[in-house]
Amino acid sequence: MSSTAPKTTSSGHIPGTRRPRPATTTAPSPPGDARDRARAHARRLLRAAHHAAPALGAYLAVRLTGLLVLAVWAPRRHQDLWVNLAAQWDSDWYLGIAEHGYARELGTTPNANNLAFFPLYPVLVKAVAVLTPGSRASTGLGLAVAASLVAAWGVFAVGDRLHGRRVGVLLTTLWAAFPVGAVQWMGYTESLFTACAAWSLYAVLTGRWLWAAGCASLAGLTRPTGIAVAAAVTVTALLHLARHRALVPRVLAAAALAPLGWCAYLAWVGLRLGRWDGYFAVQRLWYNELDGGLRTMHQIRWLLWRDPTPHLFLVMVTLTLLGSVVLFGLSAWDRQPAALLVFTGVMLAIVLGSGGVYFPRARFLLPAFPLLLPLAVHLSRASRRHRALALSTAVLGSAYCGGYMLVAWSAAP
């Protein structure tokens, strides 16, 4: 008898039977892939830094000019430049928070509760001071200067994205030459806040929604006006969803997460004080409530028409406020992207609608750099002579205003 063996293919598989599946294993990515990605990221960062180098160079030139004027002016008025920059006015409040923490009770003393100051900057000062030599004041000033460079890069990135490299450089130069630009190199939060705002807006313009929300949350932990950055991200995200008639999870998440930092701090203050309106109660102790702009209009009318000898610094603040309103109108006329218009619009509404002290209003508008875009675009199209004259005037004017603000003006900037 002869026996017949089943036929097999050349690979050993018997026809008509199920071919066994090979075991599936996920091979780990080779270490070289991670290194290659890191190198690619580093190369992109270097290219971006090289692209932004003229703007950063111009920024440093403007701010060093202002610092030189201060270094000459302060000793002549028998003032300590270091104290003025690093350990006075709001800087002292932030250093106190970094050293001793926040108040636990509301109290009744006006202008005395440190819960009015948002936490990101003092937390960074406290954390970085552990790793660096020197005092907390030097750490805070170093953080402000470093944040100003990150902010200048972000300002350039927005201008470059919308109108090209030349406008980006001009926008950064104009922001550096803001009348109260000296605050950018003080132990204040304006530089950190502008860095968060600029990169959040840039992320919106480039469709990086979660990055935009993250930066907006950090801005909301830096200053009360952080709600303007959150509004810009949330409103733009909702407009994007409505325009495309599609529910994109990351865009919806950005709309929800952007206000998280600002809301979290207000909620924490409420819990700490045991009342839902805790933060607003603190602001009332600082005489800082929204009144629809009545106090602002009264102050402007008094300074421009009734005061026979108005203080030069207050005149500068008034002109800055009025100029910002005109620039916002030009920005709307130029049809800036919605994110920029919402950001600057909410900033203006908060600053002009506040019933609090008048003299820091120009500083409060320092982060609203998109207001300068119409000027940057106009200068980019002007003749070289006209552009040089305008920028020289702005830089010298900023240096003088900054010196006067810190040396001659007797109150906080």
C-alpha positions as CSV (number, residue, x, y, z in Angstrom):
1,M,0.0,0.0,0.0
2,S,1.2,3.4,-0.8
3,S,0.5,6.4,1.5
4,T,0.1,9.9,0.1
5,A,1.5,12.9,2.1
6,P,-0.4,16.2,1.9
7,K,0.9,18.6,-0.7
8,T,2.8,21.6,0.6
9,T,3.9,24.8,-1.0
10,S,7.5,25.7,-1.3
11,S,7.2,27.7,1.9
12,G,5.9,24.6,3.8
13,H,2.2,25.8,4.0
14,I,-0.5,23.2,3.3
15,P,-3.1,24.6,0.8
16,G,-6.6,24.9,2.2
17,T,-5.5,25.5,5.7
18,R,-5.3,28.8,7.6
19,R,-1.9,30.3,7.4
20,P,-0.7,31.0,11.0
21,R,-0.1,34.7,11.7
22,P,3.3,35.7,12.8
23,A,3.6,37.1,16.3
24,T,3.3,40.9,16.2
25,T,5.8,42.8,18.3
26,T,6.3,46.6,18.4
27,A,9.9,47.2,17.8
28,P,11.3,50.0,19.9
29,S,12.4,53.0,17.9
30,P,16.2,53.0,17.5
31,P,18.1,55.4,19.7
32,G,19.3,57.1,16.6
33,D,15.7,58.2,15.7
34,A,15.4,60.2,18.9
35,R,18.8,61.8,18.4
36,D,17.9,62.6,14.8
37,R,14.6,64.3,15.9
38,A,16.5,66.2,18.6
39,R,19.0,67.4,16.0
40,A,16.2,68.4,13.6
41,H,14.5,70.4,16.4
42,A,17.8,72.1,17.3
43,R,18.5,73.0,13.6
44,R,15.0,74.5,13.2
45,L,15.5,76.5,16.4
46,L,18.8,77.8,15.2
47,R,17.3,78.8,11.8
48,A,14.5,80.6,13.6
49,A,17.0,82.4,15.9
50,H,19.1,83.4,12.9
51,H,15.9,84.7,11.2
52,A,15.0,86.7,14.2
53,A,18.5,87.9,14.9
54,P,18.1,91.4,13.4
55,A,15.0,92.0,15.5
56,L,16.7,90.8,18.7
57,G,19.7,93.0,17.9
58,A,17.5,96.0,17.4
59,Y,15.7,95.3,20.6
60,L,18.9,95.1,22.6
61,A,20.2,98.3,21.0
62,V,17.1,100.2,22.0
63,R,17.0,98.9,25.6
64,L,20.7,99.4,26.1
65,T,20.3,103.0,25.0
66,G,17.6,103.6,27.6
67,L,19.7,101.9,30.2
68,L,22.7,104.1,29.4
69,V,20.5,107.2,29.8
70,L,19.3,105.9,33.2
71,A,22.9,105.1,34.3
72,V,23.9,108.7,33.6
73,W,20.7,110.3,35.0
74,A,20.2,108.4,38.2
75,P,23.5,109.3,40.0
76,R,22.9,112.9,39.1
77,R,19.7,112.8,41.1
78,H,21.4,110.8,43.9
79,Q,19.3,107.7,43.2
80,D,20.3,104.0,43.2
81,L,19.7,102.7,39.7
82,W,19.7,99.0,40.9
83,V,17.0,99.7,43.5
84,N,14.9,101.5,41.0
85,L,15.1,98.6,38.6
86,A,15.0,95.6,40.9
87,A,13.6,96.3,44.3
88,Q,11.1,99.1,44.3
89,W,7.3,99.5,43.9
90,D,5.7,96.4,42.4
91,S,9.1,94.6,42.4
92,D,9.1,94.8,46.2
93,W,5.6,93.3,46.3
94,Y,6.7,90.4,44.1
95,L,9.8,89.8,46.2
96,G,7.8,89.8,49.3
97,I,5.5,87.1,47.9
98,A,8.5,85.0,46.9
99,E,9.9,85.4,50.4
100,H,6.8,85.1,52.6
101,G,3.9,83.9,50.5
102,Y,0.4,85.3,50.2
103,A,-1.8,86.9,52.8
104,R,-4.4,84.6,54.4
105,E,-7.0,87.3,55.3
106,L,-8.7,90.1,53.4
107,G,-8.1,92.8,56.1
108,T,-9.3,96.3,55.8
109,T,-6.1,98.3,55.1
110,P,-6.2,99.9,51.7
111,N,-3.4,99.1,49.2
112,A,-1.9,96.4,51.5
113,N,-3.2,92.9,50.4
114,N,-0.7,91.1,48.2
115,L,-3.3,88.8,46.8
116,A,-3.8,91.5,44.1
117,F,-0.6,90.3,42.5
118,F,-0.7,87.1,40.3
119,P,1.6,84.2,41.2
120,L,3.6,83.1,38.2
121,Y,6.4,85.6,38.4
122,P,7.1,85.4,42.1
123,V,6.9,81.6,41.9
124,L,9.6,81.6,39.2
125,V,11.7,84.0,41.2
126,K,11.6,81.7,44.2
127,A,12.3,78.6,42.2
128,V,15.2,80.1,40.1
129,A,16.7,81.9,43.1
130,V,17.4,78.4,44.7
131,L,19.6,77.6,41.7
132,T,21.4,80.9,41.1
133,P,23.8,83.1,43.2
134,G,22.8,86.5,44.4
135,S,19.7,87.9,45.9
136,R,16.1,87.3,44.9
137,A,16.1,90.9,43.5
138,S,18.9,90.0,41.1
139,T,17.1,86.8,40.1
140,G,13.8,88.7,39.5
141,L,15.6,91.3,37.3
142,G,17.4,88.6,35.4
143,L,14.1,86.8,34.8
144,A,12.5,90.0,33.5
145,V,15.4,90.6,31.1
146,A,15.4,87.0,29.8
147,A,11.6,87.2,29.4
148,S,11.9,90.4,27.5
149,L,14.1,88.7,24.9
150,V,11.6,85.8,24.6
151,A,8.9,88.5,24.3
152,A,10.8,90.4,21.6
153,W,11.2,87.2,19.7
154,G,7.5,86.5,19.9
155,V,6.6,90.0,18.8
156,F,8.9,89.6,15.8
157,A,7.3,86.2,15.0
158,V,3.8,87.7,14.9
159,G,4.9,90.6,12.6
160,D,7.0,88.3,10.4
161,R,4.1,85.9,10.1
162,L,1.6,88.6,9.0
163,H,3.7,91.0,6.9
164,G,7.2,89.6,6.5
165,R,10.6,90.0,8.1
166,R,11.0,93.8,7.7
167,V,7.7,94.5,9.5
168,G,8.6,92.0,12.2
169,V,11.9,93.8,12.9
170,L,10.2,97.2,12.9
171,L,7.4,96.0,15.2
172,T,10.0,94.7,17.6
173,T,11.9,98.0,17.5
174,L,8.7,100.0,18.1
175,W,7.8,97.8,21.0
176,A,11.2,98.2,22.6
177,A,10.8,102.0,22.1
178,F,7.4,102.2,23.8
179,P,7.3,105.3,26.0
180,V,7.5,103.2,29.1
181,G,9.7,100.6,27.6
182,A,12.1,100.9,30.6
183,V,9.7,98.7,32.5
184,Q,10.7,95.7,30.3
185,W,14.0,95.6,32.2
186,M,12.6,96.0,35.7
187,G,11.5,93.4,38.2
188,Y,7.9,93.7,36.9
189,T,5.6,91.2,35.1
190,E,5.2,93.1,31.8
191,S,8.0,91.2,30.0
192,L,6.8,87.8,31.1
193,F,3.2,88.6,30.3
194,T,4.1,89.9,26.8
195,A,6.2,86.8,26.1
196,C,3.2,84.6,27.0
197,A,0.8,86.8,25.0
198,A,3.0,87.0,21.9
199,W,3.7,83.3,21.6
200,S,0.0,82.5,22.3
201,L,-1.1,84.8,19.5
202,Y,1.6,83.4,17.2
203,A,0.4,79.8,18.0
204,V,-3.2,80.9,17.1
205,L,-1.9,82.3,13.8
206,T,-0.1,79.1,12.9
207,G,-2.9,76.7,14.0
208,R,-1.1,75.4,17.1
209,W,-4.2,75.5,19.3
210,L,-3.0,73.6,22.4
211,W,0.2,75.7,22.5
212,A,-1.9,78.8,22.2
213,A,-4.1,77.6,25.1
214,G,-1.1,76.7,27.3
215,C,0.6,80.1,26.8
216,A,-2.8,81.8,27.5
217,S,-3.1,79.9,30.7
218,L,0.4,81.1,31.8
219,A,-0.6,84.6,30.9
220,G,-3.6,84.3,33.1
221,L,-1.3,83.3,36.0
222,T,0.9,86.4,35.4
223,R,-1.4,89.5,35.3
224,P,-5.1,90.3,35.7
225,T,-5.2,91.3,32.0
226,G,-4.3,87.7,31.2
227,I,-8.1,87.3,30.5
228,A,-7.4,89.3,27.3
229,V,-5.1,86.6,26.0
230,A,-7.6,83.9,27.0
231,A,-10.4,85.8,25.3
232,A,-8.3,86.0,22.1
233,V,-7.7,82.3,22.0
234,T,-11.2,81.2,23.0
235,V,-13.1,83.6,20.7
236,T,-10.8,82.7,17.7
237,A,-11.2,79.0,18.4
238,L,-15.0,79.3,18.5
239,L,-15.0,81.3,15.3
240,H,-12.8,78.6,13.7
241,L,-15.2,75.9,14.7
242,A,-18.2,77.9,13.4
243,R,-16.5,78.7,10.1
244,H,-15.5,75.1,9.4
245,R,-18.7,73.6,10.8
246,A,-16.7,70.7,12.3
247,L,-16.0,69.7,15.9
248,V,-12.2,69.6,16.0
249,P,-11.2,68.3,19.5
250,R,-8.0,70.2,19.9
251,V,-9.6,73.5,18.9
252,L,-12.5,72.9,21.3
253,A,-10.0,72.0,24.0
254,A,-8.1,75.2,23.4
255,A,-11.2,77.2,23.7
256,A,-11.9,75.6,27.1
257,L,-8.3,75.6,28.5
258,A,-7.2,79.1,27.6
259,P,-8.9,80.8,30.6
260,L,-7.9,78.1,33.0
261,G,-4.9,79.9,34.6
262,W,-6.8,83.2,35.2
263,C,-9.9,81.3,36.6
264,A,-7.7,79.1,38.7
265,Y,-6.1,82.0,40.5
266,L,-9.3,83.8,41.1
267,A,-10.8,80.5,42.5
268,W,-7.8,79.9,44.7
269,V,-8.1,83.5,46.2
270,G,-11.8,82.9,46.8
271,L,-11.1,79.6,48.7
272,R,-8.2,81.2,50.6
273,L,-10.4,84.1,51.8
274,G,-13.6,82.0,52.2
275,R,-15.7,84.1,49.9
276,W,-16.6,83.7,46.2
277,D,-15.7,87.3,45.3
278,G,-12.4,87.2,47.2
279,Y,-10.2,88.6,44.4
280,F,-12.6,91.3,43.6
281,A,-12.8,92.3,47.3
282,V,-9.0,92.6,47.3
283,Q,-9.2,94.8,44.2
284,R,-11.7,97.0,46.0
285,L,-9.2,97.6,48.7
286,W,-6.8,98.8,46.0
287,Y,-9.6,101.1,44.7
288,N,-9.4,99.2,41.4
289,E,-12.9,98.6,40.0
290,L,-14.4,98.9,36.5
291,D,-16.4,102.1,36.2
292,G,-17.0,102.2,32.5
293,G,-14.2,104.7,31.9
294,L,-15.6,107.6,34.0
295,R,-12.5,108.2,36.0
296,T,-10.3,107.9,32.9
297,M,-12.3,110.4,31.0
298,H,-12.3,112.8,34.0
299,Q,-8.6,112.5,34.3
300,I,-7.9,113.1,30.6
301,R,-10.2,116.1,30.6
302,W,-8.6,117.6,33.6
303,L,-5.0,117.1,32.4
304,L,-5.6,118.4,28.9
305,W,-8.0,121.3,29.5
306,R,-8.2,122.3,33.2
307,D,-4.8,121.7,34.8
308,P,-2.6,124.8,34.2
309,T,0.6,122.9,35.0
310,P,0.1,119.2,34.2
311,H,2.9,116.8,35.2
312,L,4.9,115.7,32.2
313,F,4.7,112.0,33.1
314,L,0.9,112.2,33.3
315,V,0.7,114.0,30.0
316,M,2.8,111.1,28.5
317,V,0.4,108.6,30.0
318,T,-2.6,110.5,28.5
319,L,-1.1,110.7,25.0
320,T,-0.3,107.0,25.2
321,L,-3.9,106.2,26.0
322,L,-5.3,108.4,23.3
323,G,-2.8,107.1,20.7
324,S,-3.6,103.5,21.6
325,V,-7.3,104.2,20.9
326,V,-6.4,105.6,17.5
327,L,-4.1,102.7,16.7
328,F,-6.8,100.2,17.6
329,G,-9.1,101.9,15.1
330,L,-6.3,101.7,12.4
331,S,-5.8,98.0,13.4
332,A,-9.5,97.3,12.8
333,W,-9.4,99.3,9.5
334,D,-6.5,97.1,8.4
335,R,-8.5,94.0,9.3
336,Q,-6.0,92.4,11.6
337,P,-6.7,88.8,12.5
338,A,-9.4,88.3,15.0
339,A,-7.1,87.0,17.7
340,L,-5.1,90.3,17.7
341,L,-8.1,92.5,17.6
342,V,-9.8,90.7,20.5
343,F,-6.6,90.8,22.6
344,T,-6.0,94.5,22.1
345,G,-9.7,95.3,22.4
346,V,-10.1,93.6,25.7
347,M,-6.8,95.1,27.0
348,L,-8.0,98.6,26.1
349,A,-11.4,98.0,27.6
350,I,-9.8,96.9,30.9
351,V,-7.3,99.7,31.1
352,L,-9.6,102.5,30.0
353,G,-12.6,101.2,31.9
354,S,-10.8,100.9,35.2
355,G,-11.5,103.3,38.1
356,G,-8.2,102.7,39.7
357,V,-5.0,104.8,39.8
358,Y,-4.3,106.6,36.6
359,F,-0.5,106.9,36.3
360,P,0.3,103.2,35.5
361,R,-2.1,103.0,32.6
362,A,0.6,103.4,29.9
363,R,2.5,100.5,31.5
364,F,-0.6,98.3,31.5
365,L,-0.8,98.7,27.7
366,L,2.8,97.8,27.1
367,P,2.0,94.1,26.3
368,A,-0.6,95.3,23.7
369,F,2.1,95.2,20.9
370,P,-0.3,94.5,18.0
371,L,-1.5,98.1,18.3
372,L,1.9,99.0,16.8
373,L,1.4,97.0,13.7
374,P,-0.1,99.8,11.6
375,L,3.0,101.9,12.4
376,A,5.3,99.1,11.5
377,V,3.6,98.4,8.2
378,H,3.6,102.2,7.3
379,L,7.4,102.5,8.2
380,S,8.2,99.4,6.1
381,R,6.8,101.2,3.0
382,A,8.4,104.6,3.8
383,S,11.6,105.9,2.5
384,R,14.8,105.0,4.3
385,R,15.3,108.6,5.5
386,H,11.8,108.9,6.9
387,R,12.1,105.5,8.6
388,A,15.5,106.4,10.2
389,L,14.1,109.7,11.4
390,A,11.0,108.1,12.9
391,L,12.8,105.3,14.6
392,S,15.5,107.6,16.0
393,T,12.8,109.9,17.4
394,A,11.0,107.0,19.0
395,V,14.2,105.5,20.6
396,L,15.4,108.8,22.0
397,G,11.9,109.7,23.2
398,S,11.6,106.3,24.9
399,A,15.0,106.7,26.6
400,Y,14.1,110.1,27.9
401,C,10.6,109.0,29.1
402,G,12.0,106.0,30.8
403,G,14.6,108.0,32.5
404,Y,12.1,110.6,33.6
405,M,9.7,107.9,34.8
406,L,12.3,106.2,37.0
407,V,14.3,109.2,38.2
408,A,12.0,112.3,38.2
409,W,8.6,110.9,38.7
410,S,7.9,110.3,42.4
411,A,5.4,107.5,42.3
412,A,5.4,104.0,40.7
413,P,5.8,103.7,36.9
